[in-house]
Amino acid sequence: MDRLTNTIRPYAWGSTTAIPALLGVEPSGEPQAEMWMGAHPGAPSRLDRGAGGTTLSAVIAADPERELGAAAVAKFGPALPFLLKVLAAGAPLSLQVHPDLAQARAGYEDEERRGVPIDAGHRNYKDPNHKPELICALTPFDGLCGFRPPLEAADLLEGLGVDSLKPYVDLLRAHPEDAALREVLTAVLSADREEMARTVAETAAAAERLGGPYAPYAGLVHDYPGDPGVIAAMLLNHVRLQPGEAMFLGAGIPHAYLDGLGVELMANSDNVLRCGLTPKHVDVPELLKVVVFAPSAPGVLRPEGDAEEVYETPIDEFRLSRFVLAPGGVPRALPDTAPQILLCTAGAPAVGELALTPGESVFVPAGEKVELSGTGTVFRATVVL
């Protein structure tokens, strides 16, 4: 197994204190948004097996079956199929959706054929993979997930008393529901920017004055003044996760993270189509192909099991579980059939002879037998075979 050295991404929305607090280091004053653990080409973890430092992606590429196991290579191909992160939101992330596998492949092939540079600001598909994801809260964690029922969204908007929202309220009360949601999101994202900026300002002022169910949306305008995503966000359910609770986000489900620290596990992809709350490119026609226009209640997941607590999802590319190791407990042997990354988030556990502190992680190749011991909390990321 290998202790990993991981990259911290300094996205502007990141907290300046949450990841340093987890790692037990002094804040730099700069935002620290995501710590990546895995083999994604954007920021692969590094390790050292005695011949100098290298990347986890290079180690896997050199001998995929040795590192991942024959079964995982046969099922997912010769690359680690998941990406594990610690995510620290100090400000709202962009309102976004992810494509399904067929949409990702078609979109990637189309942009490759048209010669759109992979790093272009208007590029939608960075790879041909889907990006389902799971976020598990380490602190109280606020997010938006899935459309509210249109009538509920209409009541929420109407309650603000903003005249320019009335056309959206009327559309939301039309039928069928999927058409109503599609028409409103399209109208919001296609509106005249100056008119929308005035509507957003009035909406934010009313939300701040009224509080209550409007409170999660009131602060959005401070980070994204005039952004139509402020109105689009009010079409979504607000969710607050308590530590240990999680939320699964499948293809086409609009969502945004607002505030908090969490462990995030996803398929190994960077495909994001943005709906708002961002200065980045918003491709409305492409977005409308991907969004699932149906109300969806955000299901809060709680881990199931005794020694190993599993967060069940319908995805095979990743599986997240948690071990809470109590003082005096017996060592716990881990399955060795698949590759895994182990992340310590609390205490002083050990993986075999390797002691971990919060924020440290290890990669365990398939076929290597290891035990967890000591005290603390360890998250385990692996695949379903």
Wavefront OBJ file of the C-alpha trace (Angstrom):
o trace
v 0.000 0.000 0.000
v 1.064 3.595 -0.528
v 0.669 6.760 1.487
v -0.699 9.394 -0.911
v 0.350 12.986 -1.408
v -2.674 14.866 -2.710
v -3.313 18.124 -4.539
v -5.553 20.777 -3.008
v -7.467 22.787 -5.613
v -7.752 26.537 -4.807
v -11.132 27.258 -6.414
v -12.563 30.638 -5.438
v -15.581 29.136 -3.639
v -13.403 27.106 -1.271
v -13.226 27.632 2.479
v -10.031 29.222 3.759
v -10.119 27.249 7.012
v -11.952 23.883 6.735
v -9.294 21.753 5.010
v -6.405 23.266 7.047
v -8.402 22.481 10.214
v -8.856 18.869 9.098
v -5.138 18.549 8.314
v -4.084 20.323 11.503
v -2.106 23.042 9.699
v -2.257 26.835 9.672
v -4.500 28.387 6.998
v -2.680 30.132 4.166
v -5.407 32.732 3.758
v -6.214 31.389 0.286
v -9.325 29.331 -0.533
v -8.798 25.562 -0.356
v -11.770 23.952 -2.084
v -11.031 20.297 -2.896
v -8.380 17.746 -2.016
v -8.240 15.093 -4.765
v -7.350 11.459 -4.058
v -7.075 9.203 -7.086
v -5.688 9.021 -10.596
v -7.613 11.727 -12.446
v -5.257 13.361 -14.990
v -6.212 16.823 -13.698
v -4.486 16.251 -10.345
v -3.370 12.654 -9.737
v -2.184 11.663 -6.267
v 1.542 11.065 -5.866
v 3.360 8.216 -4.115
v 6.865 6.848 -3.683
v 7.720 3.155 -3.887
v 11.430 3.717 -3.349
v 12.444 4.767 -6.857
v 11.450 8.422 -6.509
v 8.063 10.074 -6.573
v 5.537 9.287 -9.276
v 1.810 9.600 -9.852
v -0.826 7.021 -9.019
v -2.033 7.280 -12.618
v 1.457 6.321 -13.913
v 1.680 3.382 -11.494
v -1.699 2.063 -12.634
v -0.930 2.604 -16.326
v 2.293 0.593 -15.980
v 0.470 -2.541 -14.736
v -3.323 -2.130 -14.493
v -4.101 -5.732 -13.539
v -1.563 -5.757 -10.728
v -2.866 -2.513 -9.215
v -6.603 -2.779 -9.946
v -7.101 -6.538 -10.230
v -8.192 -8.495 -13.291
v -11.886 -8.299 -12.376
v -11.876 -4.492 -12.088
v -9.956 -4.086 -15.358
v -12.398 -6.398 -17.135
v -15.387 -4.446 -15.816
v -14.162 -0.825 -15.895
v -11.052 -0.761 -18.088
v -7.387 -0.114 -17.166
v -7.961 3.004 -15.059
v -9.134 3.716 -11.510
v -12.875 4.287 -12.062
v -13.472 6.639 -9.117
v -12.196 9.909 -7.685
v -12.302 10.627 -3.943
v -12.279 14.200 -2.627
v -12.514 16.239 0.528
v -14.721 19.184 -0.456
v -14.831 22.423 1.550
v -17.445 24.937 0.400
v -17.057 28.419 1.839
v -19.342 29.922 -0.806
v -21.929 28.367 -3.143
v -20.657 26.226 -6.003
v -22.149 26.598 -9.458
v -25.649 25.250 -10.066
v -24.936 22.253 -12.295
v -25.903 18.903 -13.789
v -23.899 15.927 -15.037
v -24.583 13.870 -18.196
v -25.335 10.173 -18.288
v -22.846 7.840 -19.943
v -24.412 7.953 -23.420
v -24.683 11.759 -23.343
v -21.082 12.111 -22.183
v -19.742 9.856 -24.925
v -21.771 11.579 -27.646
v -20.910 15.076 -26.414
v -17.211 14.301 -26.077
v -16.999 12.745 -29.521
v -18.841 15.702 -31.057
v -16.509 18.283 -29.506
v -13.456 16.219 -30.447
v -14.716 16.001 -34.029
v -15.258 19.774 -34.136
v -11.774 20.415 -32.756
v -12.864 22.218 -29.574
v -9.712 22.460 -27.412
v -9.986 20.364 -24.252
v -9.139 23.401 -22.099
v -11.449 25.834 -23.919
v -13.764 27.822 -21.671
v -16.786 26.854 -23.761
v -15.966 23.136 -23.814
v -18.747 21.082 -22.161
v -17.319 17.554 -22.147
v -13.777 17.017 -20.852
v -13.978 13.206 -21.106
v -16.375 10.499 -22.364
v -17.506 9.413 -18.894
v -20.509 10.087 -16.687
v -20.154 11.705 -13.262
v -22.588 10.390 -10.667
v -21.444 11.494 -7.218
v -22.011 11.060 -3.509
v -21.377 13.712 -0.856
v -21.092 12.708 2.812
v -21.099 15.481 5.420
v -18.251 15.868 7.914
v -19.827 19.066 9.284
v -23.383 20.392 8.866
v -23.599 20.700 5.090
v -26.065 22.774 3.043
v -26.949 22.057 -0.560
v -29.604 22.229 -3.244
v -30.734 19.068 -4.972
v -33.473 18.223 -7.472
v -36.535 20.175 -8.565
v -39.278 21.035 -6.122
v -42.801 20.143 -7.264
v -43.725 23.024 -9.625
v -46.694 24.134 -7.521
v -44.480 24.324 -4.440
v -41.899 26.347 -6.385
v -44.688 28.642 -7.633
v -45.853 29.290 -4.078
v -42.294 30.022 -2.957
v -41.698 32.540 -5.762
v -45.112 34.150 -5.339
v -44.510 34.635 -1.635
v -41.624 36.997 -2.385
v -44.016 39.608 -3.765
v -41.742 40.465 -6.701
v -43.814 41.501 -9.745
v -41.255 40.380 -12.337
v -41.444 36.798 -10.998
v -45.161 36.515 -11.822
v -44.644 35.112 -15.366
v -42.550 32.284 -13.885
v -45.208 31.638 -11.236
v -47.877 31.332 -13.933
v -45.723 28.949 -15.989
v -45.061 26.751 -12.950
v -48.787 26.346 -12.407
v -49.296 25.074 -15.947
v -49.311 21.376 -16.866
v -47.669 18.951 -17.401
v -45.013 19.330 -14.704
v -42.005 18.492 -16.883
v -42.996 21.101 -19.481
v -43.564 23.716 -16.767
v -40.114 23.164 -15.265
v -38.452 23.183 -18.688
v -40.164 26.413 -19.750
v -39.311 28.242 -16.542
v -35.649 27.215 -16.475
v -35.311 28.113 -20.163
v -36.998 31.491 -19.608
v -34.819 32.310 -16.581
v -31.536 31.434 -18.292
v -32.504 33.176 -21.564
v -33.846 36.420 -20.050
v -32.348 39.820 -20.790
v -29.390 40.182 -18.432
v -30.178 43.729 -17.324
v -33.795 42.888 -16.577
v -32.732 39.707 -14.813
v -30.207 41.612 -12.693
v -33.025 43.841 -11.404
v -35.227 40.804 -10.709
v -32.396 39.078 -8.857
v -31.727 42.147 -6.719
v -35.412 42.482 -5.790
v -35.669 38.740 -5.110
v -32.618 38.745 -2.873
v -33.852 41.755 -0.896
v -37.236 40.095 -0.351
v -35.645 36.763 0.609
v -33.392 38.467 3.150
v -36.336 40.363 4.627
v -38.610 37.320 4.866
v -36.072 34.721 6.046
v -37.472 31.285 6.930
v -37.644 29.099 3.802
v -35.997 31.900 1.826
v -32.885 32.087 4.019
v -30.790 29.557 2.027
v -31.281 31.612 -1.134
v -30.855 35.105 0.327
v -27.048 34.991 0.414
v -26.588 33.788 -3.147
v -26.779 37.302 -4.576
v -23.795 38.424 -2.489
v -21.583 35.912 -4.298
v -23.331 36.089 -7.680
v -24.994 39.507 -8.154
v -27.381 39.582 -11.107
v -26.883 35.888 -11.850
v -30.041 34.146 -13.170
v -28.937 31.104 -11.200
v -30.263 32.838 -8.082
v -33.801 32.441 -9.476
v -33.102 28.952 -10.866
v -31.847 27.869 -7.438
v -35.259 28.585 -5.927
v -36.735 25.862 -8.126
v -34.648 23.314 -6.185
v -35.002 21.611 -2.813
v -32.846 22.869 0.023
v -31.089 20.064 1.937
v -29.126 20.213 5.199
v -27.014 17.140 5.942
v -25.808 16.394 9.445
v -22.366 14.805 9.947
v -22.434 11.225 8.676
v -25.419 11.802 6.367
v -24.980 11.683 2.597
v -26.704 12.568 -0.652
v -26.444 10.804 -4.026
v -26.610 12.831 -7.242
v -27.409 10.963 -10.439
v -27.309 12.122 -14.047
v -29.471 15.082 -15.003
v -30.312 16.165 -11.438
v -29.618 19.892 -10.918
v -27.727 20.609 -7.727
v -25.354 22.945 -5.935
v -23.376 22.797 -2.706
v -23.703 25.900 -0.522
v -21.598 25.471 2.611
v -19.807 22.812 4.623
v -17.086 20.156 4.658
v -17.665 16.708 3.207
v -16.190 13.579 1.671
v -17.155 13.336 -2.003
v -16.865 10.216 -4.162
v -17.623 10.166 -7.883
v -16.961 8.420 -11.144
v -13.601 9.482 -12.579
v -14.911 12.357 -14.702
v -14.919 16.147 -14.874
v -18.040 16.660 -16.998
v -20.143 19.565 -15.702
v -22.884 21.554 -17.417
v -23.640 24.734 -15.497
v -27.047 26.341 -14.961
v -25.888 29.465 -13.116
v -24.151 30.810 -9.999
v -20.969 31.005 -12.029
v -18.919 33.359 -14.177
v -18.142 30.378 -16.426
v -19.771 29.321 -19.693
v -23.450 28.309 -19.590
v -24.517 26.400 -22.721
v -28.305 26.597 -22.421
v -29.212 24.362 -25.430
v -26.831 21.608 -24.317
v -27.930 21.957 -20.719
v -31.576 21.449 -21.679
v -30.653 18.122 -23.319
v -29.177 16.828 -20.064
v -31.470 18.109 -17.295
v -34.139 15.702 -16.062
v -37.251 17.900 -15.793
v -39.119 16.110 -13.038
v -39.600 16.799 -9.322
v -37.298 14.668 -7.192
v -37.148 14.571 -3.429
v -33.532 14.588 -2.244
v -33.000 11.300 -0.461
v -30.760 11.581 2.592
v -28.586 8.472 2.935
v -27.445 7.077 6.244
v -24.835 4.328 6.419
v -25.986 0.758 6.884
v -24.067 -2.037 8.598
v -22.142 -2.723 11.765
v -18.355 -2.852 11.475
v -18.346 -1.412 7.950
v -21.082 1.206 7.427
v -21.984 1.375 3.718
v -23.630 4.206 1.793
v -25.692 2.328 -0.776
v -25.918 3.789 -4.305
v -26.938 2.355 -7.707
v -23.419 2.846 -9.125
v -20.739 0.171 -9.615
v -17.808 2.534 -10.337
v -17.650 3.533 -6.693
v -18.693 2.393 -3.236
v -18.251 4.486 -0.098
v -18.191 3.089 3.418
v -17.112 4.264 6.844
v -15.369 2.647 9.793
v -15.739 4.240 13.227
v -12.996 2.587 15.289
v -13.602 2.649 19.037
v -10.881 2.298 21.692
v -10.134 -1.332 22.466
v -11.737 -2.636 19.288
v -10.342 -5.605 17.393
v -8.506 -4.998 14.087
v -10.775 -5.177 11.052
v -9.616 -7.023 7.963
v -10.595 -5.421 4.655
v -11.565 -7.304 1.470
v -8.709 -7.494 -1.022
v -10.572 -8.173 -4.278
v -10.545 -4.578 -5.563
v -8.457 -1.401 -5.384
v -9.289 0.945 -2.538
v -8.390 4.330 -1.098
v -8.643 4.791 2.658
v -9.049 8.296 4.100
v -8.718 9.212 7.779
v -11.033 12.022 8.923
v -10.638 11.772 12.702
v -8.509 10.161 15.399
v -5.357 8.087 15.013
v -6.138 4.874 13.092
v -3.619 2.635 11.364
v -3.703 0.706 8.109
v -1.453 -2.241 8.796
v 1.711 -0.673 10.215
v 0.987 2.700 8.603
v -0.337 5.280 11.086
v -2.701 7.954 9.770
v -3.686 11.406 10.935
v -6.803 13.304 9.798
v -6.664 14.161 6.111
v -4.116 11.452 5.272
v -4.938 8.682 2.804
v -3.503 5.481 1.370
v -3.958 3.527 -1.847
v -4.278 -0.231 -1.407
v -3.888 -2.256 -4.636
v -6.154 -5.206 -5.333
v -4.892 -8.408 -3.760
v -3.151 -6.727 -0.810
v -4.512 -7.780 2.574
v -4.715 -5.009 5.174
v -6.262 -4.445 8.595
v -7.635 -1.305 10.223
v -6.779 -0.729 13.872
v -6.487 2.063 16.432
v -9.180 4.651 17.013
v -10.834 7.175 14.741
v -12.852 7.386 11.532
v -11.782 5.982 8.171
v -13.680 6.268 4.895
v -13.150 3.512 2.341
v -13.581 4.132 -1.399
v -13.625 1.130 -3.716
v -15.666 -0.411 -6.559
v -18.509 -2.919 -6.842
v -17.479 -6.096 -8.687
l 1 2 3 4 5 6 7 8 9 10 11 12 13 14 15 16 17 18 19 20 21 22 23 24 25 26 27 28 29 30 31 32 33 34 35 36 37 38 39 40 41 42 43 44 45 46 47 48 49 50 51 52 53 54 55 56 57 58 59 60 61 62 63 64 65 66 67 68 69 70 71 72 73 74 75 76 77 78 79 80 81 82 83 84 85 86 87 88 89 90 91 92 93 94 95 96 97 98 99 100 101 102 103 104 105 106 107 108 109 110 111 112 113 114 115 116 117 118 119 120 121 122 123 124 125 126 127 128 129 130 131 132 133 134 135 136 137 138 139 140 141 142 143 144 145 146 147 148 149 150 151 152 153 154 155 156 157 158 159 160 161 162 163 164 165 166 167 168 169 170 171 172 173 174 175 176 177 178 179 180 181 182 183 184 185 186 187 188 189 190 191 192 193 194 195 196 197 198 199 200 201 202 203 204 205 206 207 208 209 210 211 212 213 214 215 216 217 218 219 220 221 222 223 224 225 226 227 228 229 230 231 232 233 234 235 236 237 238 239 240 241 242 243 244 245 246 247 248 249 250 251 252 253 254 255 256 257 258 259 260 261 262 263 264 265 266 267 268 269 270 271 272 273 274 275 276 277 278 279 280 281 282 283 284 285 286 287 288 289 290 291 292 293 294 295 296 297 298 299 300 301 302 303 304 305 306 307 308 309 310 311 312 313 314 315 316 317 318 319 320 321 322 323 324 325 326 327 328 329 330 331 332 333 334 335 336 337 338 339 340 341 342 343 344 345 346 347 348 349 350 351 352 353 354 355 356 357 358 359 360 361 362 363 364 365 366 367 368 369 370 371 372 373 374 375 376 377 378 379 380 381 382 383 384 385
